């Protein structure tokens, strides 16, 4: 399988004349899970929306395999995005959501999953929060895009469901470059191959967990 690389460079964003992102740089390759950490308001979700192309930046460069991507339509082909909010309409059935989202030749493989089999006859509105999030994440990971952005995938989920979602993410990383951010930092750290801390609008590569203490993100007793 071919390896692919996305580079997000020189990202700047202001809200109401306040600089939220300043010269942000991020690089992710196929088979990597980049854990994006940071306090509330550090700009993590803003950065993911800018990478995906649904939020304008004051300045940015996005390169995929060395080619600059200026058009949002180009980014949609290369990148998939899981928003914090649920995105499948409640009126859909699980089967309809799958048929709308998955290439026909991959549908059988998609159903080869005990969790998906157990909910396949249900309506979206009858799923638990964990079941719905699992379905959404699997739909995103089965998208043909090279890169996946996951914004708060663990929000409101039980430890058992988080473990299932982590397993799902790890199973699919060989075909994708994945950037994940969540307030549940322990699970982000657990599954990430690299960590990046966002602080004061900038990104800092993290070599080990002790640096998260040194930079004020965690207290000593939290690692």
C-alpha positions in Angstrom: 0.0 0.0 0.0 1.2 3.5 -0.8 2.2 5.8 2.0 0.7 9.3 2.1 1.6 12.5 4.0 -0.4 15.6 4.9 1.3 18.7 6.1 -0.6 21.6 7.6 1.7 24.7 7.7 1.6 28.3 8.8 -2.0 28.2 9.9 -3.2 31.5 11.4 -6.7 32.3 12.6 -8.2 35.3 14.5 -11.6 35.6 16.1 -12.7 39.1 17.0 -9.1 40.4 16.6 -7.8 37.7 19.0 -5.2 35.4 17.6 -6.4 31.8 18.2 -3.9 30.0 16.0 -0.4 31.3 15.1 1.9 29.6 12.7 0.6 26.1 13.4 2.4 23.2 11.8 1.2 19.6 11.8 2.4 16.6 9.8 0.7 13.2 9.6 1.5 10.1 7.6 -0.4 7.0 6.7 -0.2 4.5 9.6 0.2 7.3 12.2 -2.2 8.4 14.8 -1.5 11.9 15.9 -2.9 12.7 19.3 -3.7 16.5 19.5 -3.8 17.6 23.1 -4.6 20.9 24.7 -6.7 22.7 27.2 -10.2 24.0 26.5 -10.0 26.9 24.1 -6.5 26.0 22.8 -7.8 25.8 19.2 -7.9 22.0 18.6 -11.4 21.9 17.1 -10.8 25.1 15.2 -7.7 23.6 13.6 -9.5 20.4 12.6 -12.3 22.4 10.9 -9.7 24.5 9.0 -7.8 21.3 7.9 -11.1 19.8 6.6 -12.0 23.1 4.9 -15.3 24.0 6.6 -13.7 27.0 8.5 -11.7 29.6 6.8 -8.2 30.5 8.1 -6.6 33.9 7.7 -3.6 32.0 6.3 -2.7 28.3 5.7 -0.8 25.9 3.5 -2.1 22.3 3.2 0.1 19.9 1.3 -0.9 16.3 0.5 2.0 14.2 -0.8 3.8 17.4 -1.5 1.0 19.0 -3.6 -0.6 22.2 -2.2 -4.4 21.9 -1.9 -6.2 25.2 -2.2 -9.7 24.1 -3.0 -12.1 22.8 -0.3 -13.4 20.3 -2.9 -9.9 18.8 -3.2 -9.7 18.5 0.6 -13.1 16.7 0.8 -11.7 14.0 -1.5 -8.6 13.4 0.6 -9.8 14.0 4.2 -12.7 12.7 6.3 -13.9 14.5 9.4 -15.8 13.3 12.5 -17.5 16.4 14.1 -18.3 16.6 17.8 -22.0 16.5 17.0 -23.8 13.4 15.5 -24.2 13.7 11.8 -26.5 10.9 10.7 -30.2 12.0 10.4 -32.4 10.4 13.1 -34.9 9.4 10.4 -32.4 7.1 8.8 -32.2 3.4 9.4 -28.7 1.9 10.1 -28.9 0.1 6.8 -29.7 3.3 4.9 -26.8 5.1 6.5 -24.4 2.4 5.5 -25.8 2.1 1.9 -25.5 5.9 1.5 -21.9 6.0 2.9 -20.1 2.9 1.9 -18.9 1.7 -1.6 -20.9 -1.3 -2.7 -17.9 -3.6 -2.8 -17.1 -2.8 0.8 -20.5 -3.3 2.4 -20.1 -7.0 3.1 -16.8 -6.2 4.9 -18.4 -3.4 6.8 -21.0 -5.8 8.2 -18.4 -8.3 9.3 -18.4 -6.8 12.8 -20.4 -8.0 15.8 -21.3 -4.5 16.9 -22.7 -3.5 13.4 -24.6 -6.8 13.1 -26.3 -6.2 16.5 -27.6 -2.8 15.4 -28.2 -3.4 11.7 -32.0 -3.7 12.0 -32.4 -0.5 14.0 -33.3 3.1 13.3 -30.6 5.7 14.1 -32.9 7.3 16.7 -33.1 4.0 18.6 -29.3 3.6 19.0 -27.5 4.4 22.3 -24.9 7.2 22.2 -22.1 4.7 22.1 -23.7 2.6 19.3 -24.2 5.7 17.2 -20.7 7.0 17.7 -19.2 3.6 16.8 -21.3 3.5 13.6 -20.2 7.1 12.7 -16.6 6.4 13.3 -16.6 3.2 11.3 -18.4 5.0 8.4 -15.7 7.7 8.5 -12.9 5.1 8.6 -14.3 3.2 5.6 -14.4 6.3 3.5 -11.8 6.2 0.7 -10.0 9.3 2.0 -6.4 9.1 3.0 -6.7 11.1 6.2 -9.2 11.1 9.1 -9.8 13.8 11.6 -11.6 12.7 14.8 -13.0 15.5 17.1 -14.1 14.3 20.5 -14.9 10.6 19.5 -15.2 9.5 23.1 -17.6 12.2 24.3 -20.1 10.7 26.8 -19.1 7.1 26.2 -18.6 4.2 28.6 -15.2 2.7 29.2 -16.3 -0.5 27.4 -17.5 1.5 24.3 -14.3 3.6 24.3 -12.3 0.3 24.3 -14.3 -0.9 21.2 -13.7 2.4 19.4 -10.0 2.4 20.2 -9.8 -1.1 18.7 -11.6 0.1 15.6 -9.3 3.0 15.1 -6.1 0.9 15.6 -7.4 -1.7 13.1 -7.8 1.0 10.4 -4.7 3.0 10.9 -2.6 1.0 8.5 -4.7 2.5 5.6 -5.1 6.0 7.0 -3.3 8.9 8.7 -5.4 9.8 11.7 -5.5 13.0 13.8 -7.5 12.7 17.0 -8.4 15.1 19.8 -10.5 14.5 22.9 -10.8 15.7 26.5 -10.2 12.1 27.5 -6.4 12.6 27.2 -5.6 9.1 28.6 -7.2 7.3 25.7 -5.7 9.7 23.2 -2.3 9.1 24.6 -2.9 5.3 24.7 -3.6 4.9 21.0 -1.5 7.7 19.5 1.8 7.0 17.8 2.8 10.7 18.2 1.6 13.5 20.4 1.3 17.2 19.7 0.3 19.8 22.3 -1.5 23.0 21.4 -0.8 25.9 23.7 -1.2 29.6 23.2 -2.1 29.1 19.5 1.0 27.1 18.6 1.8 23.4 18.3 4.5 21.6 20.2 5.7 18.0 19.3 5.8 15.9 22.5 8.6 13.3 22.9 7.4 11.8 26.1 4.6 12.3 28.7 6.9 14.1 31.1 6.9 17.0 28.6 3.1 17.3 29.1 3.9 18.1 32.8 6.8 20.5 31.9 4.5 22.4 29.5 1.7 22.7 32.1 -0.8 20.5 30.4 -0.8 17.7 33.1 0.1 17.6 36.7 2.7 15.1 37.9 0.1 12.7 39.4 -1.8 12.5 36.1 0.7 10.5 34.1 
